[in-house]
């Protein structure tokens, strides 16, 4: 899948709240997901240096829910997935893997 956007929009998307530039998906996230077996949500959370509790607070859910999502014991509802996406400032489709 490809998207065409202005350079200004691309640069804005690459900058996170910490001022560092990130590619989507970031190579560290891919390494954590594929190399270390982290779920996508855990890989992104770890990449941004957040604890489960910190992410839960930002996404208005519980730490236990984050743990279940990361362990892939539970799939977040659409509303929760949107809040997680907003809390991490990444596209929702980058946070969970859906098997066919």
C-alpha angles and dihedrals in degrees: 000000000000135000130196117213139155119274089244091056091046092052091046091053092049094055118084129195090269091062093242121125118243132186120221111264094020115220091236090056091051091048092050092046099044102023102038099027096241117157113248091252092052092046093053093043091050091045090057092045096242126146119226089253093052092050091046090053093048092046095042096239135102131279088237090058091051090050091050093047091049092047087049090234090125134026115223118243116250090258093050092045089053091051091048090049092051093045091054095034093230132117114274092235088064093060105061137031116224116201118213 
